[in-house]
Amino acid sequence: MSKEQYDDIIKHTKASLEKNILDKITKFRYSEIDDYFVIQVYVKEGMKARKLGEILTNIEDYAREKNISVVVDFLRG
């Protein structure tokens, strides 16, 4: 995945998620681990599983539309 593709996915995510969900995300990071493209999503303490699912679905669905295979990893921080 290129930097431009990553930026496009994050831009779409920020534009399409509700503000109350975005307020609980502290940052996004990108890495490649064992030939997998990984988007790390850092979330604040107390994030509910349902909200994590909304973030996951948003990122995966948009990446799939763009023919990009990604793994989404959630971390506290």
PDB file with SEQRES, HELIX, SHEET and CRYST1 records, atoms N, CA, C and O in Angstrom:
SEQRES   1 A   77  MET SER LYS GLU GLN TYR ASP ASP ILE ILE LYS HIS THR          
SEQRES   2 A   77  LYS ALA SER LEU GLU LYS ASN ILE LEU ASP LYS ILE THR          
SEQRES   3 A   77  LYS PHE ARG TYR SER GLU ILE ASP ASP TYR PHE VAL ILE          
SEQRES   4 A   77  GLN VAL TYR VAL LYS GLU GLY MET LYS ALA ARG LYS LEU          
SEQRES   5 A   77  GLY GLU ILE LEU THR ASN ILE GLU ASP TYR ALA ARG GLU          
SEQRES   6 A   77  LYS ASN ILE SER VAL VAL VAL ASP PHE LEU ARG GLY              
HELIX    1 AA1 LYS A    3  SER A   16  1                                  14    
HELIX    2 AA2 LYS A   19  LEU A   22  1                                   4    
HELIX    3 AA3 ALA A   49  GLU A   65  1                                  17    
SHEET    1 AA1 3 ILE A  25  ILE A  33  0                                        
SHEET    2 AA1 3 TYR A  36  VAL A  43 -1                                        
SHEET    3 AA1 3 VAL A  71  ARG A  76  1                                        
CRYST1    1.000    1.000    1.000  90.00  90.00  90.00 P 1           1          
ATOM      1  N   MET A   1       0.859  -1.172   0.000  1.00  0.00           N  
ATOM      2  CA  MET A   1       0.000   0.000   0.000  1.00  0.00           C  
ATOM      3  C   MET A   1       0.899   1.226   0.000  1.00  0.00           C  
ATOM      4  O   MET A   1       1.854   1.315   0.772  1.00  0.00           O  
ATOM      5  N   SER A   2       0.589   2.136  -0.847  1.00  0.00           N  
ATOM      6  CA  SER A   2       1.385   3.365  -0.930  1.00  0.00           C  
ATOM      7  C   SER A   2       0.947   4.366   0.138  1.00  0.00           C  
ATOM      8  O   SER A   2      -0.106   4.214   0.758  1.00  0.00           O  
ATOM      9  N   LYS A   3       1.760   5.373   0.336  1.00  0.00           N  
ATOM     10  CA  LYS A   3       1.445   6.446   1.285  1.00  0.00           C  
ATOM     11  C   LYS A   3       0.156   7.152   0.857  1.00  0.00           C  
ATOM     12  O   LYS A   3      -0.663   7.520   1.699  1.00  0.00           O  
ATOM     13  N   GLU A   4      -0.020   7.338  -0.445  1.00  0.00           N  
ATOM     14  CA  GLU A   4      -1.216   8.000  -0.957  1.00  0.00           C  
ATOM     15  C   GLU A   4      -2.473   7.176  -0.672  1.00  0.00           C  
ATOM     16  O   GLU A   4      -3.513   7.731  -0.317  1.00  0.00           O  
ATOM     17  N   GLN A   5      -2.378   5.853  -0.827  1.00  0.00           N  
ATOM     18  CA  GLN A   5      -3.520   4.990  -0.536  1.00  0.00           C  
ATOM     19  C   GLN A   5      -3.869   5.030   0.949  1.00  0.00           C  
ATOM     20  O   GLN A   5      -5.041   5.116   1.316  1.00  0.00           O  
ATOM     21  N   TYR A   6      -2.844   4.968   1.798  1.00  0.00           N  
ATOM     22  CA  TYR A   6      -3.060   5.062   3.249  1.00  0.00           C  
ATOM     23  C   TYR A   6      -3.726   6.391   3.591  1.00  0.00           C  
ATOM     24  O   TYR A   6      -4.716   6.423   4.321  1.00  0.00           O  
ATOM     25  N   ASP A   7      -3.183   7.485   3.064  1.00  0.00           N  
ATOM     26  CA  ASP A   7      -3.752   8.811   3.331  1.00  0.00           C  
ATOM     27  C   ASP A   7      -5.208   8.893   2.881  1.00  0.00           C  
ATOM     28  O   ASP A   7      -6.039   9.493   3.562  1.00  0.00           O  
ATOM     29  N   ASP A   8      -5.514   8.289   1.736  1.00  0.00           N  
ATOM     30  CA  ASP A   8      -6.881   8.292   1.216  1.00  0.00           C  
ATOM     31  C   ASP A   8      -7.824   7.534   2.155  1.00  0.00           C  
ATOM     32  O   ASP A   8      -8.934   7.996   2.418  1.00  0.00           O  
ATOM     33  N   ILE A   9      -7.394   6.386   2.656  1.00  0.00           N  
ATOM     34  CA  ILE A   9      -8.220   5.600   3.580  1.00  0.00           C  
ATOM     35  C   ILE A   9      -8.479   6.384   4.860  1.00  0.00           C  
ATOM     36  O   ILE A   9      -9.613   6.426   5.339  1.00  0.00           O  
ATOM     37  N   ILE A  10      -7.448   7.003   5.417  1.00  0.00           N  
ATOM     38  CA  ILE A  10      -7.596   7.761   6.665  1.00  0.00           C  
ATOM     39  C   ILE A  10      -8.470   8.995   6.436  1.00  0.00           C  
ATOM     40  O   ILE A  10      -9.305   9.328   7.277  1.00  0.00           O  
ATOM     41  N   LYS A  11      -8.282   9.666   5.314  1.00  0.00           N  
ATOM     42  CA  LYS A  11      -9.102  10.842   4.992  1.00  0.00           C  
ATOM     43  C   LYS A  11     -10.575  10.443   4.902  1.00  0.00           C  
ATOM     44  O   LYS A  11     -11.440  11.128   5.448  1.00  0.00           O  
ATOM     45  N   HIS A  12     -10.855   9.352   4.224  1.00  0.00           N  
ATOM     46  CA  HIS A  12     -12.234   8.869   4.114  1.00  0.00           C  
ATOM     47  C   HIS A  12     -12.794   8.515   5.486  1.00  0.00           C  
ATOM     48  O   HIS A  12     -13.935   8.854   5.799  1.00  0.00           O  
ATOM     49  N   THR A  13     -12.000   7.840   6.299  1.00  0.00           N  
ATOM     50  CA  THR A  13     -12.444   7.448   7.640  1.00  0.00           C  
ATOM     51  C   THR A  13     -12.803   8.668   8.471  1.00  0.00           C  
ATOM     52  O   THR A  13     -13.849   8.696   9.119  1.00  0.00           O  
ATOM     53  N   LYS A  14     -11.949   9.665   8.454  1.00  0.00           N  
ATOM     54  CA  LYS A  14     -12.203  10.879   9.233  1.00  0.00           C  
ATOM     55  C   LYS A  14     -13.438  11.625   8.724  1.00  0.00           C  
ATOM     56  O   LYS A  14     -14.160  12.241   9.509  1.00  0.00           O  
ATOM     57  N   ALA A  15     -13.678  11.570   7.426  1.00  0.00           N  
ATOM     58  CA  ALA A  15     -14.816  12.288   6.848  1.00  0.00           C  
ATOM     59  C   ALA A  15     -16.144  11.565   7.069  1.00  0.00           C  
ATOM     60  O   ALA A  15     -17.199  12.199   7.074  1.00  0.00           O  
ATOM     61  N   SER A  16     -16.102  10.252   7.250  1.00  0.00           N  
ATOM     62  CA  SER A  16     -17.359   9.508   7.281  1.00  0.00           C  
ATOM     63  C   SER A  16     -17.792   9.006   8.660  1.00  0.00           C  
ATOM     64  O   SER A  16     -18.945   8.611   8.833  1.00  0.00           O  
ATOM     65  N   LEU A  17     -16.889   9.014   9.640  1.00  0.00           N  
ATOM     66  CA  LEU A  17     -17.279   8.580  10.987  1.00  0.00           C  
ATOM     67  C   LEU A  17     -17.903   9.728  11.771  1.00  0.00           C  
ATOM     68  O   LEU A  17     -17.624  10.899  11.513  1.00  0.00           O  
ATOM     69  N   GLU A  18     -18.745   9.374  12.723  1.00  0.00           N  
ATOM     70  CA  GLU A  18     -19.372  10.376  13.581  1.00  0.00           C  
ATOM     71  C   GLU A  18     -18.322  11.055  14.455  1.00  0.00           C  
ATOM     72  O   GLU A  18     -17.308  10.452  14.807  1.00  0.00           O  
ATOM     73  N   LYS A  19     -18.576  12.303  14.797  1.00  0.00           N  
ATOM     74  CA  LYS A  19     -17.634  13.088  15.600  1.00  0.00           C  
ATOM     75  C   LYS A  19     -17.358  12.441  16.956  1.00  0.00           C  
ATOM     76  O   LYS A  19     -16.221  12.462  17.428  1.00  0.00           O  
ATOM     77  N   ASN A  20     -18.391  11.864  17.591  1.00  0.00           N  
ATOM     78  CA  ASN A  20     -18.177  11.256  18.911  1.00  0.00           C  
ATOM     79  C   ASN A  20     -17.241  10.049  18.839  1.00  0.00           C  
ATOM     80  O   ASN A  20     -16.580   9.725  19.826  1.00  0.00           O  
ATOM     81  N   ILE A  21     -17.176   9.386  17.698  1.00  0.00           N  
ATOM     82  CA  ILE A  21     -16.223   8.288  17.519  1.00  0.00           C  
ATOM     83  C   ILE A  21     -14.832   8.856  17.249  1.00  0.00           C  
ATOM     84  O   ILE A  21     -13.848   8.406  17.836  1.00  0.00           O  
ATOM     85  N   LEU A  22     -14.753   9.840  16.365  1.00  0.00           N  
ATOM     86  CA  LEU A  22     -13.455  10.444  16.045  1.00  0.00           C  
ATOM     87  C   LEU A  22     -12.791  11.059  17.268  1.00  0.00           C  
ATOM     88  O   LEU A  22     -11.565  11.056  17.376  1.00  0.00           O  
ATOM     89  N   ASP A  23     -13.586  11.585  18.186  1.00  0.00           N  
ATOM     90  CA  ASP A  23     -13.036  12.184  19.400  1.00  0.00           C  
ATOM     91  C   ASP A  23     -12.324  11.164  20.278  1.00  0.00           C  
ATOM     92  O   ASP A  23     -11.493  11.533  21.108  1.00  0.00           O  
ATOM     93  N   LYS A  24     -12.642   9.887  20.103  1.00  0.00           N  
ATOM     94  CA  LYS A  24     -12.015   8.838  20.913  1.00  0.00           C  
ATOM     95  C   LYS A  24     -10.792   8.223  20.235  1.00  0.00           C  
ATOM     96  O   LYS A  24     -10.125   7.368  20.818  1.00  0.00           O  
ATOM     97  N   ILE A  25     -10.496   8.651  19.012  1.00  0.00           N  
ATOM     98  CA  ILE A  25      -9.308   8.180  18.297  1.00  0.00           C  
ATOM     99  C   ILE A  25      -8.199   9.198  18.519  1.00  0.00           C  
ATOM    100  O   ILE A  25      -8.380  10.389  18.264  1.00  0.00           O  
ATOM    101  N   THR A  26      -7.041   8.723  18.999  1.00  0.00           N  
ATOM    102  CA  THR A  26      -5.942   9.653  19.246  1.00  0.00           C  
ATOM    103  C   THR A  26      -5.009   9.772  18.046  1.00  0.00           C  
ATOM    104  O   THR A  26      -4.469  10.847  17.784  1.00  0.00           O  
ATOM    105  N   LYS A  27      -4.814   8.664  17.309  1.00  0.00           N  
ATOM    106  CA  LYS A  27      -3.972   8.744  16.107  1.00  0.00           C  
ATOM    107  C   LYS A  27      -4.105   7.474  15.280  1.00  0.00           C  
ATOM    108  O   LYS A  27      -4.594   6.446  15.748  1.00  0.00           O  
ATOM    109  N   PHE A  28      -3.656   7.581  14.038  1.00  0.00           N  
ATOM    110  CA  PHE A  28      -3.562   6.453  13.120  1.00  0.00           C  
ATOM    111  C   PHE A  28      -2.089   6.280  12.770  1.00  0.00           C  
ATOM    112  O   PHE A  28      -1.349   7.258  12.662  1.00  0.00           O  
ATOM    113  N   ARG A  29      -1.668   5.031  12.594  1.00  0.00           N  
ATOM    114  CA  ARG A  29      -0.310   4.754  12.127  1.00  0.00           C  
ATOM    115  C   ARG A  29      -0.380   3.627  11.109  1.00  0.00           C  
ATOM    116  O   ARG A  29      -1.336   2.853  11.074  1.00  0.00           O  
ATOM    117  N   TYR A  30       0.647   3.554  10.290  1.00  0.00           N  
ATOM    118  CA  TYR A  30       0.723   2.532   9.253  1.00  0.00           C  
ATOM    119  C   TYR A  30       2.006   1.740   9.432  1.00  0.00           C  
ATOM    120  O   TYR A  30       3.058   2.301   9.739  1.00  0.00           O  
ATOM    121  N   SER A  31       1.911   0.429   9.238  1.00  0.00           N  
ATOM    122  CA  SER A  31       3.116  -0.397   9.251  1.00  0.00           C  
ATOM    123  C   SER A  31       2.893  -1.608   8.355  1.00  0.00           C  
ATOM    124  O   SER A  31       1.763  -1.933   7.989  1.00  0.00           O  
ATOM    125  N   GLU A  32       3.985  -2.259   8.015  1.00  0.00           N  
ATOM    126  CA  GLU A  32       3.917  -3.515   7.274  1.00  0.00           C  
ATOM    127  C   GLU A  32       4.548  -4.579   8.145  1.00  0.00           C  
ATOM    128  O   GLU A  32       5.697  -4.451   8.568  1.00  0.00           O  
ATOM    129  N   ILE A  33       3.786  -5.634   8.412  1.00  0.00           N  
ATOM    130  CA  ILE A  33       4.264  -6.723   9.247  1.00  0.00           C  
ATOM    131  C   ILE A  33       4.051  -8.027   8.486  1.00  0.00           C  
ATOM    132  O   ILE A  33       2.922  -8.372   8.137  1.00  0.00           O  
ATOM    133  N   ASP A  34       5.136  -8.747   8.230  1.00  0.00           N  
ATOM    134  CA  ASP A  34       5.060 -10.027   7.512  1.00  0.00           C  
ATOM    135  C   ASP A  34       4.232  -9.921   6.235  1.00  0.00           C  
ATOM    136  O   ASP A  34       3.356 -10.752   5.993  1.00  0.00           O  
ATOM    137  N   ASP A  35       4.500  -8.923   5.434  1.00  0.00           N  
ATOM    138  CA  ASP A  35       3.825  -8.694   4.154  1.00  0.00           C  
ATOM    139  C   ASP A  35       2.344  -8.325   4.275  1.00  0.00           C  
ATOM    140  O   ASP A  35       1.609  -8.392   3.290  1.00  0.00           O  
ATOM    141  N   TYR A  36       1.901  -7.936   5.476  1.00  0.00           N  
ATOM    142  CA  TYR A  36       0.545  -7.439   5.675  1.00  0.00           C  
ATOM    143  C   TYR A  36       0.591  -5.927   5.846  1.00  0.00           C  
ATOM    144  O   TYR A  36       1.490  -5.395   6.499  1.00  0.00           O  
ATOM    145  N   PHE A  37      -0.377  -5.240   5.259  1.00  0.00           N  
ATOM    146  CA  PHE A  37      -0.521  -3.802   5.458  1.00  0.00           C  
ATOM    147  C   PHE A  37      -1.388  -3.604   6.696  1.00  0.00           C  
ATOM    148  O   PHE A  37      -2.538  -4.041   6.728  1.00  0.00           O  
ATOM    149  N   VAL A  38      -0.840  -2.949   7.711  1.00  0.00           N  
ATOM    150  CA  VAL A  38      -1.527  -2.802   8.989  1.00  0.00           C  
ATOM    151  C   VAL A  38      -1.797  -1.328   9.266  1.00  0.00           C  
ATOM    152  O   VAL A  38      -0.882  -0.505   9.243  1.00  0.00           O  
ATOM    153  N   ILE A  39      -3.054  -1.005   9.526  1.00  0.00           N  
ATOM    154  CA  ILE A  39      -3.417   0.331   9.986  1.00  0.00           C  
ATOM    155  C   ILE A  39      -3.680   0.212  11.479  1.00  0.00           C  
ATOM    156  O   ILE A  39      -4.597  -0.487  11.909  1.00  0.00           O  
ATOM    157  N   GLN A  40      -2.862   0.903  12.261  1.00  0.00           N  
ATOM    158  CA  GLN A  40      -3.009   0.892  13.712  1.00  0.00           C  
ATOM    159  C   GLN A  40      -3.862   2.087  14.112  1.00  0.00           C  
ATOM    160  O   GLN A  40      -3.582   3.224  13.731  1.00  0.00           O  
ATOM    161  N   VAL A  41      -4.900   1.813  14.883  1.00  0.00           N  
ATOM    162  CA  VAL A  41      -5.813   2.851  15.344  1.00  0.00           C  
ATOM    163  C   VAL A  41      -5.667   2.938  16.860  1.00  0.00           C  
ATOM    164  O   VAL A  41      -5.981   1.988  17.577  1.00  0.00           O  
ATOM    165  N   TYR A  42      -5.192   4.075  17.339  1.00  0.00           N  
ATOM    166  CA  TYR A  42      -5.032   4.294  18.773  1.00  0.00           C  
ATOM    167  C   TYR A  42      -6.300   4.949  19.303  1.00  0.00           C  
ATOM    168  O   TYR A  42      -6.729   5.992  18.809  1.00  0.00           O  
ATOM    169  N   VAL A  43      -6.892   4.321  20.318  1.00  0.00           N  
ATOM    170  CA  VAL A  43      -8.146   4.824  20.878  1.00  0.00           C  
ATOM    171  C   VAL A  43      -7.994   5.102  22.365  1.00  0.00           C  
ATOM    172  O   VAL A  43      -7.160   4.509  23.050  1.00  0.00           O  
ATOM    173  N   LYS A  44      -8.820   6.016  22.838  1.00  0.00           N  
ATOM    174  CA  LYS A  44      -8.818   6.368  24.258  1.00  0.00           C  
ATOM    175  C   LYS A  44      -9.466   5.259  25.079  1.00  0.00           C  
ATOM    176  O   LYS A  44     -10.211   4.431  24.556  1.00  0.00           O  
ATOM    177  N   GLU A  45      -9.170   5.261  26.352  1.00  0.00           N  
ATOM    178  CA  GLU A  45      -9.756   4.311  27.307  1.00  0.00           C  
ATOM    179  C   GLU A  45     -11.280   4.410  27.277  1.00  0.00           C  
ATOM    180  O   GLU A  45     -11.833   5.501  27.137  1.00  0.00           O  
ATOM    181  N   GLY A  46     -11.943   3.291  27.407  1.00  0.00           N  
ATOM    182  CA  GLY A  46     -13.396   3.294  27.500  1.00  0.00           C  
ATOM    183  C   GLY A  46     -14.133   3.206  26.176  1.00  0.00           C  
ATOM    184  O   GLY A  46     -15.356   3.350  26.147  1.00  0.00           O  
ATOM    185  N   MET A  47     -13.433   2.976  25.096  1.00  0.00           N  
ATOM    186  CA  MET A  47     -14.082   2.846  23.786  1.00  0.00           C  
ATOM    187  C   MET A  47     -14.876   1.538  23.764  1.00  0.00           C  
ATOM    188  O   MET A  47     -14.331   0.476  24.064  1.00  0.00           O  
ATOM    189  N   LYS A  48     -16.133   1.613  23.416  1.00  0.00           N  
ATOM    190  CA  LYS A  48     -17.021   0.447  23.384  1.00  0.00           C  
ATOM    191  C   LYS A  48     -16.757  -0.401  22.143  1.00  0.00           C  
ATOM    192  O   LYS A  48     -16.363   0.112  21.096  1.00  0.00           O  
ATOM    193  N   ALA A  49     -16.982  -1.707  22.280  1.00  0.00           N  
ATOM    194  CA  ALA A  49     -16.743  -2.645  21.183  1.00  0.00           C  
ATOM    195  C   ALA A  49     -17.560  -2.285  19.942  1.00  0.00           C  
ATOM    196  O   ALA A  49     -17.074  -2.434  18.821  1.00  0.00           O  
ATOM    197  N   ARG A  50     -18.773  -1.821  20.127  1.00  0.00           N  
ATOM    198  CA  ARG A  50     -19.620  -1.450  18.980  1.00  0.00           C  
ATOM    199  C   ARG A  50     -18.977  -0.330  18.166  1.00  0.00           C  
ATOM    200  O   ARG A  50     -19.027  -0.341  16.936  1.00  0.00           O  
ATOM    201  N   LYS A  51     -18.373   0.634  18.859  1.00  0.00           N  
ATOM    202  CA  LYS A  51     -17.713   1.752  18.173  1.00  0.00           C  
ATOM    203  C   LYS A  51     -16.457   1.272  17.450  1.00  0.00           C  
ATOM    204  O   LYS A  51     -16.154   1.731  16.349  1.00  0.00           O  
ATOM    205  N   LEU A  52     -15.720   0.335  18.082  1.00  0.00           N  
ATOM    206  CA  LEU A  52     -14.549  -0.242  17.418  1.00  0.00           C  
ATOM    207  C   LEU A  52     -14.987  -0.944  16.135  1.00  0.00           C  
ATOM    208  O   LEU A  52     -14.304  -0.868  15.113  1.00  0.00           O  
ATOM    209  N   GLY A  53     -16.119  -1.622  16.195  1.00  0.00           N  
ATOM    210  CA  GLY A  53     -16.649  -2.298  15.015  1.00  0.00           C  
ATOM    211  C   GLY A  53     -16.997  -1.341  13.894  1.00  0.00           C  
ATOM    212  O   GLY A  53     -16.795  -1.654  12.721  1.00  0.00           O  
ATOM    213  N   GLU A  54     -17.522  -0.174  14.247  1.00  0.00           N  
ATOM    214  CA  GLU A  54     -17.841   0.834  13.230  1.00  0.00           C  
ATOM    215  C   GLU A  54     -16.572   1.324  12.534  1.00  0.00           C  
ATOM    216  O   GLU A  54     -16.549   1.502  11.316  1.00  0.00           O  
ATOM    217  N   ILE A  55     -15.521   1.540  13.319  1.00  0.00           N  
ATOM    218  CA  ILE A  55     -14.246   1.980  12.745  1.00  0.00           C  
ATOM    219  C   ILE A  55     -13.694   0.894  11.830  1.00  0.00           C  
ATOM    220  O   ILE A  55     -13.288   1.170  10.700  1.00  0.00           O  
ATOM    221  N   LEU A  56     -13.680  -0.341  12.323  1.00  0.00           N  
ATOM    222  CA  LEU A  56     -13.163  -1.474  11.560  1.00  0.00           C  
ATOM    223  C   LEU A  56     -13.907  -1.634  10.239  1.00  0.00           C  
ATOM    224  O   LEU A  56     -13.287  -1.758   9.183  1.00  0.00           O  
ATOM    225  N   THR A  57     -15.227  -1.631  10.302  1.00  0.00           N  
ATOM    226  CA  THR A  57     -16.044  -1.790   9.100  1.00  0.00           C  
ATOM    227  C   THR A  57     -15.799  -0.654   8.116  1.00  0.00           C  
ATOM    228  O   THR A  57     -15.683  -0.885   6.912  1.00  0.00           O  
ATOM    229  N   ASN A  58     -15.720   0.559   8.618  1.00  0.00           N  
ATOM    230  CA  ASN A  58     -15.491   1.723   7.769  1.00  0.00           C  
ATOM    231  C   ASN A  58     -14.177   1.581   6.998  1.00  0.00           C  
ATOM    232  O   ASN A  58     -14.144   1.761   5.780  1.00  0.00           O  
ATOM    233  N   ILE A  59     -13.107   1.262   7.705  1.00  0.00           N  
ATOM    234  CA  ILE A  59     -11.785   1.155   7.072  1.00  0.00           C  
ATOM    235  C   ILE A  59     -11.743  -0.021   6.106  1.00  0.00           C  
ATOM    236  O   ILE A  59     -11.304   0.132   4.966  1.00  0.00           O  
ATOM    237  N   GLU A  60     -12.191  -1.188   6.546  1.00  0.00           N  
ATOM    238  CA  GLU A  60     -12.118  -2.380   5.695  1.00  0.00           C  
ATOM    239  C   GLU A  60     -12.977  -2.250   4.446  1.00  0.00           C  
ATOM    240  O   GLU A  60     -12.536  -2.619   3.357  1.00  0.00           O  
ATOM    241  N   ASP A  61     -14.189  -1.735   4.580  1.00  0.00           N  
ATOM    242  CA  ASP A  61     -15.074  -1.599   3.420  1.00  0.00           C  
ATOM    243  C   ASP A  61     -14.495  -0.641   2.385  1.00  0.00           C  
ATOM    244  O   ASP A  61     -14.518  -0.925   1.188  1.00  0.00           O  
ATOM    245  N   TYR A  62     -13.979   0.488   2.847  1.00  0.00           N  
ATOM    246  CA  TYR A  62     -13.419   1.461   1.902  1.00  0.00           C  
ATOM    247  C   TYR A  62     -12.156   0.902   1.240  1.00  0.00           C  
ATOM    248  O   TYR A  62     -11.961   1.070   0.036  1.00  0.00           O  
ATOM    249  N   ALA A  63     -11.306   0.243   2.018  1.00  0.00           N  
ATOM    250  CA  ALA A  63     -10.092  -0.350   1.448  1.00  0.00           C  
ATOM    251  C   ALA A  63     -10.458  -1.413   0.410  1.00  0.00           C  
ATOM    252  O   ALA A  63      -9.823  -1.500  -0.642  1.00  0.00           O  
ATOM    253  N   ARG A  64     -11.469  -2.210   0.703  1.00  0.00           N  
ATOM    254  CA  ARG A  64     -11.912  -3.239  -0.232  1.00  0.00           C  
ATOM    255  C   ARG A  64     -12.405  -2.608  -1.536  1.00  0.00           C  
ATOM    256  O   ARG A  64     -12.129  -3.127  -2.618  1.00  0.00           O  
ATOM    257  N   GLU A  65     -13.136  -1.486  -1.438  1.00  0.00           N  
ATOM    258  CA  GLU A  65     -13.589  -0.774  -2.641  1.00  0.00           C  
ATOM    259  C   GLU A  65     -12.410  -0.356  -3.510  1.00  0.00           C  
ATOM    260  O   GLU A  65     -12.515  -0.317  -4.736  1.00  0.00           O  
ATOM    261  N   LYS A  66     -11.293  -0.047  -2.872  1.00  0.00           N  
ATOM    262  CA  LYS A  66     -10.092   0.401  -3.584  1.00  0.00           C  
ATOM    263  C   LYS A  66      -9.150  -0.758  -3.908  1.00  0.00           C  
ATOM    264  O   LYS A  66      -8.027  -0.537  -4.362  1.00  0.00           O  
ATOM    265  N   ASN A  67      -9.605  -1.997  -3.675  1.00  0.00           N  
ATOM    266  CA  ASN A  67      -8.804  -3.203  -3.914  1.00  0.00           C  
ATOM    267  C   ASN A  67      -7.511  -3.225  -3.114  1.00  0.00           C  
ATOM    268  O   ASN A  67      -6.459  -3.610  -3.625  1.00  0.00           O  
ATOM    269  N   ILE A  68      -7.597  -2.811  -1.862  1.00  0.00           N  
ATOM    270  CA  ILE A  68      -6.456  -2.825  -0.954  1.00  0.00           C  
ATOM    271  C   ILE A  68      -6.809  -3.744   0.207  1.00  0.00           C  
ATOM    272  O   ILE A  68      -7.870  -3.609   0.816  1.00  0.00           O  
ATOM    273  N   SER A  69      -5.923  -4.668   0.506  1.00  0.00           N  
ATOM    274  CA  SER A  69      -6.141  -5.579   1.625  1.00  0.00           C  
ATOM    275  C   SER A  69      -5.394  -5.043   2.843  1.00  0.00           C  
ATOM    276  O   SER A  69      -4.174  -4.879   2.807  1.00  0.00           O  
ATOM    277  N   VAL A  70      -6.130  -4.770   3.925  1.00  0.00           N  
ATOM    278  CA  VAL A  70      -5.513  -4.219   5.132  1.00  0.00           C  
ATOM    279  C   VAL A  70      -5.930  -5.014   6.363  1.00  0.00           C  
ATOM    280  O   VAL A  70      -6.962  -5.686   6.379  1.00  0.00           O  
ATOM    281  N   VAL A  71      -5.097  -4.916   7.388  1.00  0.00           N  
ATOM    282  CA  VAL A  71      -5.410  -5.431   8.714  1.00  0.00           C  
ATOM    283  C   VAL A  71      -5.535  -4.207   9.608  1.00  0.00           C  
ATOM    284  O   VAL A  71      -4.693  -3.310   9.557  1.00  0.00           O  
ATOM    285  N   VAL A  72      -6.580  -4.164  10.426  1.00  0.00           N  
ATOM    286  CA  VAL A  72      -6.776  -3.044  11.340  1.00  0.00           C  
ATOM    287  C   VAL A  72      -6.465  -3.534  12.748  1.00  0.00           C  
ATOM    288  O   VAL A  72      -7.009  -4.539  13.205  1.00  0.00           O  
ATOM    289  N   ASP A  73      -5.580  -2.806  13.428  1.00  0.00           N  
ATOM    290  CA  ASP A  73      -5.138  -3.163  14.771  1.00  0.00           C  
ATOM    291  C   ASP A  73      -5.511  -2.023  15.712  1.00  0.00           C  
ATOM    292  O   ASP A  73      -5.164  -0.870  15.459  1.00  0.00           O  
ATOM    293  N   PHE A  74      -6.212  -2.340  16.789  1.00  0.00           N  
ATOM    294  CA  PHE A  74      -6.602  -1.322  17.766  1.00  0.00           C  
ATOM    295  C   PHE A  74      -5.667  -1.370  18.963  1.00  0.00           C  
ATOM    296  O   PHE A  74      -5.373  -2.441  19.493  1.00  0.00           O  
ATOM    297  N   LEU A  75      -5.201  -0.194  19.385  1.00  0.00           N  
ATOM    298  CA  LEU A  75      -4.323  -0.072  20.537  1.00  0.00           C  
ATOM    299  C   LEU A  75      -4.842   1.030  21.440  1.00  0.00           C  
ATOM    300  O   LEU A  75      -5.475   1.975  20.971  1.00  0.00           O  
ATOM    301  N   ARG A  76      -4.577   0.914  22.726  1.00  0.00           N  
ATOM    302  CA  ARG A  76      -4.941   1.975  23.672  1.00  0.00           C  
ATOM    303  C   ARG A  76      -3.833   3.013  23.688  1.00  0.00           C  
ATOM    304  O   ARG A  76      -2.648   2.680  23.703  1.00  0.00           O  
ATOM    305  N   GLY A  77      -4.231   4.256  23.685  1.00  0.00           N  
ATOM    306  CA  GLY A  77      -3.200   5.282  23.776  1.00  0.00           C  
ATOM    307  C   GLY A  77      -3.628   6.619  23.260  1.00  0.00           C  
ATOM    308  O   GLY A  77      -2.845   7.569  23.282  1.00  0.00           O  
TER     309      GLY A  77                                                      
END                                                                             
